[in-house]
Amino acid sequence: MKYLIVGLGNIGAEYHLTRHNAGFMVVDRLAEAAGATFSTDRYADVARMRVKNAQLVVIKPSTYMNLSGNAVRYWRDKENIPVENILVVVDDCALPFGAIRLRPSGSDAGHNGLKNIAQMLGTQAYARLKFGIGNDFPRGTQIDYVLGKFPPEQLEAMTERIDVACDAIRTFCLAGIQTAMCQFNNK
């Protein structure tokens, strides 16, 4: 089986280690743990790896967050991957910091990256792993919050939480979304 794993984030040094780049951080760790490296290709940085019998095409769209659907559609079509084998890793400010929630489908919940992916794929029926970035921000400052850098104390805690997210991705590829949801939601 072949899977498309998509980490959402924004390219550029100014976005490195920002909350909105949690998806990039998770797939970076996934690739590192597998000994895979990213190379620049059309619409994305791409890494290829195996998890037992599963082939993973892991991408970090280079189209910026709000146009991520271009990269997802291109790589889905290029690799001939069915939508049920797509998993998008995305930040979520509605979840407490470090919380992980897997869903087989759903709405974009106001997230422009997810909205664009749904538009480009013509469906919202793709799996997503939401990585909680917390919501400790004053009303009306959400954009500044998600584009802000993780504070040092959260960066220290990130490694463990990212490793849990990577385990959830591997479980999704080996056992399916329902098993992954049972094992990792709110873990």
N, CA, C and O of each residue as an XYZ file, in Angstrom:
748
protein
N       0.838     -1.186      0.000
C       0.000      0.000      0.000
C       0.881      1.246      0.000
O       1.965      1.271      0.582
N       0.384      2.260     -0.662
C       1.095      3.524     -0.732
C       0.251      4.595     -0.045
O      -0.969      4.638     -0.199
N       0.930      5.466      0.721
C       0.273      6.525      1.485
C       0.919      7.865      1.186
O       2.124      7.957      0.951
N       0.092      8.900      1.198
C       0.572     10.267      1.087
C       0.414     10.913      2.450
O      -0.702     11.083      2.940
N       1.533     11.270      3.062
C       1.546     11.918      4.364
C       1.943     13.372      4.119
O       3.010     13.648      3.572
N       1.081     14.295      4.527
C       1.265     15.719      4.245
C       1.431     16.482      5.548
O       0.530     16.483      6.386
N       2.567     17.125      5.725
C       2.763     18.005      6.870
C       2.511     19.431      6.411
O       3.140     19.902      5.464
N       1.595     20.116      7.076
C       1.300     21.498      6.679
C       2.161     22.490      7.442
O       2.463     22.309      8.622
N       2.541     23.530      6.742
C       3.341     24.599      7.326
C       3.606     25.657      6.277
O       3.088     25.594      5.162
N       4.412     26.621      6.646
C       4.827     27.683      5.725
C       6.327     27.598      5.526
O       7.076     27.331      6.466
N       6.759     27.827      4.297
C       8.186     27.784      3.989
C       8.839     29.104      4.382
O       8.176     30.137      4.478
N      10.128     29.052      4.604
C      10.892     30.254      4.911
C      11.366     30.289      6.351
O      10.700     29.792      7.259
N      12.532     30.885      6.538
C      13.160     30.945      7.862
C      12.301     31.669      8.887
O      12.334     31.340     10.073
N      11.530     32.658      8.434
C      10.719     33.424      9.387
C       9.606     32.590     10.021
O       9.054     32.979     11.050
N       9.271     31.443      9.415
C       8.214     30.580      9.957
C       8.764     29.376     10.709
O       7.998     28.612     11.295
N      10.078     29.197     10.699
C      10.697     28.063     11.383
C      10.334     28.097     12.868
O      10.462     29.131     13.523
N       9.885     26.968     13.386
C       9.510     26.778     14.796
C       8.296     27.600     15.228
O       8.114     27.866     16.416
N       7.463     28.003     14.257
C       6.211     28.659     14.629
C       5.143     27.601     14.861
O       5.261     26.473     14.383
N       4.112     27.967     15.590
C       3.033     27.028     15.897
C       2.361     26.518     14.617
O       1.966     25.354     14.545
N       2.234     27.375     13.621
C       1.567     26.997     12.372
C       2.380     25.960     11.589
O       1.863     25.356     10.650
N       3.633     25.751     11.962
C       4.485     24.779     11.276
C       4.591     23.453     12.021
O       5.511     22.675     11.771
N       3.671     23.192     12.920
C       3.694     21.929     13.663
C       3.648     20.733     12.717
O       4.293     19.718     12.980
N       2.900     20.835     11.626
C       2.831     19.739     10.654
C       4.186     19.450     10.030
O       4.567     18.291      9.874
N       4.919     20.512      9.671
C       6.279     20.334      9.140
C       7.166     19.655     10.180
O       7.945     18.762      9.850
N       7.046     20.079     11.432
C       7.900     19.538     12.488
C       7.659     18.035     12.669
O       8.605     17.273     12.871
N       6.404     17.616     12.597
C       6.081     16.201     12.771
C       6.655     15.374     11.617
O       7.297     14.351     11.856
N       6.434     15.801     10.374
C       6.933     14.984      9.253
C       8.454     15.052      9.137
O       9.074     14.111      8.641
N       9.063     16.147      9.585
C      10.530     16.181      9.641
C      11.046     15.070     10.550
O      11.995     14.363     10.209
N      10.414     14.925     11.703
C      10.831     13.890     12.659
C      10.549     12.487     12.115
O      11.349     11.573     12.312
N       9.416     12.316     11.433
C       9.073     11.030     10.838
C      10.148     10.610      9.838
O      10.601      9.465      9.848
N      10.549     11.534      8.986
C      11.583     11.241      7.986
C      12.927     10.971      8.653
O      13.633     10.034      8.282
N      13.272     11.786      9.628
C      14.546     11.612     10.336
C      14.628     10.232     10.981
O      15.654      9.558     10.890
N      13.536      9.812     11.637
C      13.522      8.512     12.309
C      13.672      7.355     11.319
O      14.185      6.295     11.675
N      13.225      7.559     10.079
C      13.315      6.515      9.057
C      14.603      6.618      8.248
O      14.850      5.788      7.372
N      15.426      7.627      8.529
C      16.659      7.814      7.767
C      16.411      8.365      6.377
O      17.267      8.254      5.500
N      15.248      8.956      6.171
C      14.901      9.540      4.869
C      15.228     11.026      4.870
O      15.251     11.668      5.921
N      15.477     11.560      3.695
C      15.745     12.987      3.564
C      14.784     13.590      2.548
O      14.317     12.916      1.630
N      14.503     14.863      2.733
C      13.626     15.591      1.825
C      14.440     16.166      0.679
O      15.570     16.620      0.860
N      13.845     16.136     -0.498
C      14.423     16.817     -1.649
C      13.321     17.680     -2.261
O      12.135     17.362     -2.173
N      13.739     18.762     -2.872
C      12.779     19.687     -3.449
C      12.292     19.148     -4.781
O      13.085     18.757     -5.638
N      10.984     19.132     -4.940
C      10.364     18.670     -6.173
C       9.187     19.610     -6.454
O       9.073     20.671     -5.841
N       8.343     19.226     -7.355
C       7.230     20.086     -7.751
C       6.249     20.291     -6.607
O       5.722     19.323     -6.060
N       6.006     21.520     -6.250
C       5.050     21.949     -5.223
C       5.406     21.541     -3.794
O       4.672     21.889     -2.869
N       6.507     20.813     -3.582
C       6.760     20.319     -2.225
C       8.183     19.814     -2.066
O       8.873     19.514     -3.039
N       8.596     19.731     -0.819
C       9.762     18.936     -0.455
C       9.214     17.531     -0.202
O       8.181     17.367      0.445
N       9.917     16.518     -0.719
C       9.396     15.155     -0.715
C      10.427     14.202     -0.113
O      11.619     14.285     -0.409
N       9.945     13.301      0.731
C      10.771     12.208      1.255
C       9.998     10.914      1.041
O       8.770     10.886      1.124
N      10.725      9.863      0.768
C      10.111      8.542      0.581
C      10.685      7.587      1.613
O      11.880      7.598      1.908
N       9.796      6.760      2.153
C      10.234      5.802      3.173
C       9.274      4.630      3.203
O       8.214      4.648      2.578
N       9.670      3.623      3.937
C       8.827      2.445      4.123
C       8.596      2.246      5.616
O       9.469      2.501      6.445
N       7.400      1.787      5.923
C       7.061      1.323      7.255
C       6.488     -0.070      7.039
O       5.334     -0.232      6.645
N       7.316     -1.062      7.305
C       7.003     -2.460      6.978
C       6.626     -2.538      5.498
O       7.454     -2.211      4.648
N       5.406     -2.961      5.162
C       5.007     -3.097      3.762
C       4.401     -1.831      3.169
O       4.033     -1.818      1.995
N       4.293     -0.792      3.943
C       3.681      0.446      3.459
C       4.737      1.377      2.882
O       5.788      1.598      3.483
N       4.437      1.919      1.704
C       5.283      2.941      1.084
C       4.700      4.301      1.452
O       3.512      4.551      1.250
N       5.537      5.172      1.990
C       5.091      6.505      2.371
C       5.747      7.541      1.476
O       6.968      7.565      1.320
N       4.922      8.396      0.890
C       5.376      9.582      0.192
C       5.027     10.727      1.132
O       3.854     11.041      1.336
N       6.047     11.340      1.697
C       5.845     12.378      2.702
C       6.175     13.727      2.069
O       7.258     13.916      1.515
N       5.228     14.663      2.159
C       5.476     15.968      1.545
C       5.288     17.104      2.537
O       4.502     17.031      3.481
N       6.048     18.153      2.274
C       5.887     19.448      2.935
C       5.641     20.446      1.800
O       6.580     20.845      1.111
N       4.375     20.850      1.605
C       4.072     21.746      0.489
C       4.908     23.024      0.530
O       5.118     23.614      1.590
N       5.376     23.434     -0.637
C       6.152     24.678     -0.753
C       5.284     25.808     -1.287
O       5.789     26.829     -1.752
N       3.981     25.612     -1.214
C       3.019     26.560     -1.762
C       2.448     27.499     -0.699
O       1.499     28.234     -0.973
N       3.000     27.484      0.476
C       2.465     28.168      1.639
C       1.165     27.487      2.071
O       0.493     26.821      1.284
N       0.847     27.674      3.322
C      -0.260     26.980      3.979
C      -1.579     27.091      3.204
O      -2.237     26.081      2.956
N      -1.958     28.296      2.827
C      -3.289     28.508      2.269
C      -3.476     27.963      0.856
O      -4.590     27.982      0.333
N      -2.404     27.478      0.233
C      -2.488     26.883     -1.100
C      -1.975     25.437     -1.097
O      -1.551     24.925     -2.133
N      -2.014     24.802      0.035
C      -1.486     23.439      0.183
C      -2.188     22.429     -0.705
O      -1.600     21.405     -1.054
N      -3.418     22.692     -1.073
C      -4.180     21.762     -1.899
C      -3.542     21.496     -3.249
O      -3.687     20.403     -3.798
N      -2.832     22.487     -3.795
C      -2.148     22.282     -5.076
C      -1.147     21.138     -4.970
O      -1.098     20.263     -5.834
N      -0.354     21.153     -3.911
C       0.653     20.106     -3.709
C       0.001     18.753     -3.421
O       0.437     17.728     -3.945
N      -1.033     18.749     -2.596
C      -1.689     17.484     -2.242
C      -2.312     16.850     -3.485
O      -2.151     15.652     -3.717
N      -3.012     17.636     -4.271
C      -3.642     17.093     -5.484
C      -2.582     16.579     -6.466
O      -2.724     15.494     -7.030
N      -1.524     17.367     -6.663
C      -0.475     16.960     -7.592
C       0.138     15.617     -7.176
O       0.246     14.704     -7.995
N       0.536     15.499     -5.915
C       1.207     14.277     -5.458
C       0.251     13.099     -5.355
O       0.656     11.958     -5.576
N      -1.013     13.353     -5.022
C      -2.011     12.270     -5.049
C      -2.115     11.705     -6.460
O      -2.085     10.490     -6.654
N      -2.238     12.591     -7.442
C      -2.379     12.156     -8.829
C      -1.099     11.510     -9.349
O      -1.149     10.456     -9.982
N       0.039     12.134     -9.087
C       1.325     11.620     -9.577
C       1.613     10.212     -9.049
O       2.099      9.352     -9.783
N       1.309      9.990     -7.779
C       1.603      8.713     -7.132
C       0.422      7.742     -7.159
O       0.528      6.605     -6.699
N      -0.718      8.212     -7.713
C      -1.914      7.376     -7.810
C      -2.327      6.827     -6.439
O      -2.482      5.619     -6.255
N      -2.498      7.738     -5.495
C      -2.836      7.371     -4.116
C      -4.309      7.672     -3.863
O      -4.743      8.804     -4.074
N      -5.085      6.689     -3.418
C      -6.502      6.943     -3.139
C      -6.662      7.891     -1.943
O      -5.821      7.918     -1.044
N      -7.742      8.658     -1.948
C      -7.945      9.659     -0.910
C      -7.969      9.045      0.490
O      -7.589      9.705      1.457
N      -8.409      7.794      0.610
C      -8.435      7.160      1.939
C      -7.032      6.844      2.458
O      -6.877      6.469      3.621
N      -6.007      6.989      1.612
C      -4.622      6.767      2.029
C      -3.856      8.088      2.161
O      -2.625      8.106      2.131
N      -4.584      9.170      2.306
C      -3.974     10.481      2.543
C      -4.176     10.843      4.009
O      -5.277     10.720      4.545
N      -3.100     11.292      4.648
C      -3.166     11.789      6.023
C      -2.487     13.154      6.055
O      -1.322     13.291      5.682
N      -3.231     14.158      6.505
C      -2.712     15.522      6.605
C      -2.431     15.822      8.071
O      -3.302     15.649      8.924
N      -1.211     16.274      8.363
C      -0.796     16.629      9.722
C      -0.859     18.144      9.825
O      -0.202     18.858      9.068
N      -1.656     18.625     10.770
C      -1.969     20.053     10.835
C      -2.003     20.537     12.283
O      -2.337     19.784     13.198
N      -1.649     21.808     12.470
C      -1.763     22.418     13.798
C      -3.235     22.678     14.103
O      -4.045     22.851     13.193
N      -3.574     22.703     15.401
C      -4.952     22.996     15.796
C      -4.933     23.780     17.107
O      -4.525     23.259     18.145
N      -5.377     25.034     17.050
C      -5.368     25.867     18.257
C      -6.571     25.582     19.161
O      -6.651     26.136     20.258
N      -7.510     24.728     18.725
C      -8.625     24.352     19.585
C      -8.247     23.220     20.533
O      -9.004     22.899     21.449
N      -7.083     22.616     20.318
C      -6.620     21.520     21.175
C      -5.533     22.013     22.114
O      -4.742     22.880     21.742
N      -5.480     21.474     23.325
C      -4.397     21.840     24.238
C      -3.035     21.499     23.643
O      -2.928     20.591     22.819
N      -2.022     22.202     24.045
C      -0.677     21.980     23.536
C      -0.294     20.505     23.625
O      -0.400     19.888     24.686
N       0.151     19.948     22.501
C       0.645     18.582     22.456
C      -0.411     17.506     22.313
O      -0.073     16.341     22.099
N      -1.702     17.869     22.427
C      -2.764     16.872     22.258
C      -2.790     16.418     20.804
O      -2.482     17.190     19.896
N      -3.158     15.167     20.598
C      -3.223     14.598     19.254
C      -4.630     14.083     19.028
O      -5.196     13.376     19.862
N      -5.184     14.456     17.878
C      -6.515     13.971     17.529
C      -6.508     13.544     16.068
O      -6.158     14.322     15.180
N      -6.893     12.314     15.838
C      -7.013     11.774     14.476
C      -8.470     11.731     14.088
O      -9.339     11.420     14.902
N      -8.728     12.050     12.825
C     -10.073     12.002     12.278
C     -10.017     11.422     10.871
O      -9.083     11.711     10.122
N     -11.011     10.602     10.498
C     -11.021     10.052      9.141
C     -11.450     11.072      8.089
O     -11.187     10.891      6.900
N     -12.109     12.143      8.528
C     -12.572     13.207      7.638
C     -13.075     14.333      8.531
O     -12.917     14.272      9.751
N     -13.672     15.349      7.945
C     -14.244     16.411      8.751
C     -14.199     17.742      8.045
O     -13.796     17.837      6.886
N     -14.615     18.759      8.752
C     -14.629     20.104      8.186
C     -13.243     20.727      8.328
O     -12.360     20.176      8.984
N     -13.076     21.883      7.700
C     -11.795     22.574      7.812
C     -11.677     23.339      9.122
O     -10.581     23.767      9.484
N     -12.785     23.523      9.841
C     -12.800     24.220     11.131
C     -12.107     25.578     11.065
O     -11.480     26.012     12.033
N     -12.223     26.245      9.918
C     -11.628     27.563      9.763
C     -10.159     27.563      9.395
O      -9.554     28.629      9.280
N      -9.569     26.385      9.207
C      -8.149     26.291      8.865
C      -8.018     26.409      7.347
O      -8.511     25.553      6.612
N      -7.361     27.459      6.880
C      -7.291     27.729      5.445
C      -6.522     26.674      4.661
O      -6.831     26.436      3.494
N      -5.539     26.043      5.267
C      -4.823     24.963      4.587
C      -5.746     23.787      4.316
O      -5.756     23.248      3.209
N      -6.525     23.381      5.319
C      -7.480     22.281      5.135
C      -8.572     22.664      4.148
O      -9.014     21.834      3.354
N      -9.001     23.904      4.194
C     -10.033     24.382      3.277
C      -9.558     24.261      1.827
O     -10.308     23.809      0.962
N      -8.325     24.661      1.568
C      -7.791     24.602      0.215
C      -7.607     23.157     -0.246
O      -7.857     22.843     -1.410
N      -7.177     22.285      0.647
C      -7.027     20.872      0.298
C      -8.378     20.290     -0.101
O      -8.473     19.592     -1.110
N      -9.423     20.568      0.675
C     -10.764     20.060      0.354
C     -11.235     20.591     -1.001
O     -11.836     19.858     -1.786
N     -10.960     21.858     -1.267
C     -11.355     22.433     -2.563
C     -10.635     21.734     -3.708
O     -11.257     21.399     -4.716
N      -9.347     21.513     -3.567
C      -8.559     20.934     -4.654
C      -8.832     19.437     -4.840
O      -8.760     18.932     -5.961
N      -9.143     18.725     -3.754
C      -9.447     17.302     -3.864
C     -10.919     17.052     -4.190
O     -11.288     15.971     -4.651
N     -11.757     18.068     -3.944
C     -13.191     17.907     -4.177
C     -13.877     17.095     -3.097
O     -14.986     16.601     -3.302
N     -13.236     16.951     -1.955
C     -13.797     16.182     -0.845
C     -13.109     16.579      0.464
O     -11.982     17.075      0.473
N     -13.819     16.347      1.561
C     -13.221     16.501      2.891
C     -12.956     15.133      3.509
O     -12.608     15.033      4.686
N     -13.121     14.085      2.713
C     -13.000     12.710      3.204
C     -11.560     12.217      3.159
O     -11.280     11.144      2.625
N     -10.655     13.000      3.717
C      -9.266     12.571      3.871
C      -8.947     12.642      5.363
O      -9.485     13.482      6.084
N      -8.069     11.753      5.813
C      -7.737     11.695      7.238
C      -6.845     12.866      7.620
O      -6.092     13.399      6.805
N      -6.954     13.243      8.876
C      -6.097     14.303      9.389
C      -5.651     13.984     10.804
O      -6.399     13.417     11.601
N      -4.436     14.356     11.093
C      -3.881     14.273     12.438
C      -3.712     15.709     12.894
O      -2.913     16.462     12.338
N      -4.468     16.074     13.904
C      -4.403     17.434     14.426
C      -3.466     17.446     15.631
O      -3.605     16.652     16.561
N      -2.516     18.367     15.583
C      -1.527     18.510     16.651
C      -1.865     19.785     17.414
O      -1.818     20.884     16.862
N      -2.206     19.624     18.688
C      -2.627     20.770     19.500
C      -1.503     21.754     19.770
O      -0.422     21.381     20.224
N      -1.782     23.024     19.479
C      -0.805     24.087     19.756
C      -1.276     24.997     20.880
O      -0.613     25.982     21.207
N      -2.431     24.663     21.478
C      -2.957     25.461     22.573
C      -3.708     26.679     22.068
O      -3.681     27.016     20.884
N      -4.377     27.325     23.011
C      -5.161     28.501     22.647
C      -5.027     29.600     23.697
O      -5.994     30.272     24.055
N      -3.813     29.758     24.171
C      -3.535     30.741     25.217
C      -3.239     32.114     24.587
O      -2.123     32.628     24.664
N      -4.263     32.676     23.973
C      -4.080     33.977     23.338
C      -5.313     34.834     23.593
O      -6.425     34.315     23.691
N      -5.115     36.146     23.699
C      -6.256     37.044     23.897
C      -7.155     37.060     22.652
O      -6.690     36.862     21.530
N      -8.409     37.293     22.871
C      -9.388     37.370     21.780
C      -8.910     38.341     20.702
O      -8.454     39.447     20.991
N      -9.027     37.894     19.451
C      -8.657     38.745     18.325
C      -7.190     38.688     17.935
O      -6.767     39.408     17.031
N      -6.411     37.851     18.594
C      -4.979     37.772     18.274
C      -4.570     36.384     17.783
O      -3.398     36.015     17.862
N      -5.526     35.623     17.281
C      -5.254     34.256     16.862
C      -4.180     34.182     15.782
O      -3.307     33.316     15.851
N      -4.221     35.051     14.802
C      -3.236     34.993     13.710
C      -1.832     35.226     14.249
O      -0.904     34.502     13.889
N      -1.666     36.226     15.107
C      -0.346     36.472     15.699
C       0.110     35.269     16.521
O       1.294     34.932     16.536
N      -0.841     34.622     17.208
C      -0.510     33.470     18.039
C      -0.008     32.306     17.195
O       1.061     31.760     17.468
N      -0.778     31.915     16.159
C      -0.382     30.734     15.392
C       0.881     30.988     14.580
O       1.627     30.050     14.297
N       1.135     32.234     14.202
C       2.357     32.544     13.458
C       3.531     32.856     14.382
O       4.641     33.119     13.920
N       3.278     32.824     15.686
C       4.344     33.059     16.662
C       5.138     31.798     16.926
O       4.670     30.684     16.686
N       6.332     31.991     17.417
C       7.221     30.860     17.724
C       6.768     30.175     19.010
O       6.214     30.801     19.914
N       7.024     28.869     19.062
C       6.784     28.134     20.298
C       7.712     28.686     21.371
O       8.890     28.913     21.092
N       7.221     28.912     22.595
C       8.110     29.336     23.669
C       9.067     28.203     24.048
O       8.758     27.031     23.830
N      10.226     28.548     24.614
C      11.243     27.525     24.921
C      10.727     26.343     25.737
O      11.118     25.205     25.474
N       9.861     26.582     26.720
C       9.377     25.475     27.552
C       8.522     24.500     26.733
O       8.513     23.305     27.026
N       7.807     24.986     25.719
C       7.033     24.091     24.872
C       7.935     23.359     23.880
O       7.700     22.192     23.567
N       8.957     24.040     23.392
C       9.885     23.368     22.477
C      10.541     22.170     23.146
O      10.768     21.144     22.504
N      10.847     22.295     24.432
C      11.446     21.177     25.162
C      10.489     19.992     25.229
O      10.916     18.840     25.150
N       9.193     20.272     25.373
C       8.189     19.211     25.475
C       7.792     18.669     24.102
O       7.146     17.624     24.020
N       8.164     19.352     23.034
C       7.734     18.969     21.682
C       8.247     17.605     21.257
O       7.511     16.852     20.620
N       9.469     17.266     21.585
C      10.067     16.020     21.099
C       9.197     14.822     21.440
O       8.904     14.003     20.569
N       8.785     14.710     22.677
C       7.955     13.581     23.088
C       6.616     13.586     22.358
O       6.166     12.541     21.887
N       5.984     14.732     22.259
C       4.676     14.820     21.602
C       4.784     14.530     20.103
O       3.905     13.889     19.528
N       5.845     14.995     19.481
C       6.053     14.730     18.057
C       6.300     13.242     17.829
O       5.834     12.680     16.838
N       7.030     12.603     18.737
C       7.255     11.160     18.612
C       5.937     10.384     18.706
O       5.748      9.398     17.994
N       5.036     10.821     19.571
C       3.721     10.186     19.669
C       2.958     10.381     18.360
O       2.317      9.449     17.873
N       3.021     11.579     17.791
C       2.356     11.839     16.508
C       2.925     10.943     15.405
O       2.178     10.437     14.568
N       4.237     10.751     15.405
C       4.868      9.868     14.408
C       4.408      8.428     14.585
O       4.180      7.728     13.598
N       4.267      7.978     15.826
C       3.736      6.628     16.081
C       2.312      6.513     15.548
O       1.938      5.476     14.999
N       1.520      7.562     15.703
C       0.146      7.554     15.193
C       0.131      7.464     13.669
O      -0.717      6.777     13.100
N       1.051      8.143     13.009
C       1.140      8.074     11.538
C       1.492      6.658     11.101
O       0.874      6.117     10.184
N       2.473      6.064     11.749
C       2.861      4.695     11.394
C       1.691      3.722     11.611
O       1.469      2.828     10.794
N       0.952      3.896     12.700
C      -0.207      3.038     12.970
C      -1.281      3.239     11.907
O      -1.896      2.270     11.462
N      -1.515      4.474     11.499
C      -2.474      4.755     10.423
C      -2.107      3.966      9.172
O      -2.973      3.358      8.543
N      -0.839      3.972      8.813
C      -0.392      3.292      7.590
C      -0.436      1.774      7.711
O      -0.658      1.086      6.715
N      -0.232      1.248      8.890
C      -0.180     -0.202      9.071
C      -1.522     -0.818      9.458
O      -1.815     -1.953      9.083
N      -2.339     -0.074     10.208
C      -3.562     -0.674     10.752
C      -4.827      0.101     10.423
O      -5.924     -0.378     10.712
N      -4.711      1.284      9.828
C      -5.892      2.055      9.453
C      -6.239      3.139     10.455
O      -5.736      3.174     11.578
N      -7.116      4.022     10.005
C      -7.478      5.202     10.799
C      -8.223      4.831     12.075
O      -7.992      5.449     13.114
N      -9.111      3.841     12.027
C      -9.888      3.498     13.224
C      -8.983      3.005     14.349
O      -9.151      3.410     15.500
N      -8.031      2.140     14.031
C      -7.086      1.644     15.036
C      -6.246      2.781     15.574
O      -6.040      2.887     16.783
N      -5.756      3.639     14.677
C      -4.928      4.779     15.110
C      -5.726      5.696     16.020
O      -5.208      6.186     17.024
N      -6.995      5.932     15.668
C      -7.834      6.793     16.510
C      -7.999      6.197     17.904
O      -7.885      6.906     18.904
N      -8.266      4.907     17.970
C      -8.434      4.248     19.275
C      -7.180      4.335     20.133
O      -7.268      4.523     21.346
N      -6.022      4.199     19.514
C      -4.778      4.169     20.276
C      -4.237      5.554     20.638
O      -3.575      5.714     21.663
N      -4.516      6.550     19.801
C      -3.791      7.810     19.981
C      -4.632      9.041     20.270
O      -4.079     10.046     20.716
N      -5.936      9.017     20.039
C      -6.713     10.213     20.308
C      -6.632     10.592     21.777
O      -6.867      9.782     22.674
N      -6.292     11.851     21.985
C      -6.176     12.433     23.330
C      -5.101     11.770     24.182
O      -5.140     11.854     25.410
N      -4.158     11.121     23.548
C      -3.056     10.488     24.281
C      -2.038     11.532     24.665
O      -1.028     11.208     25.291
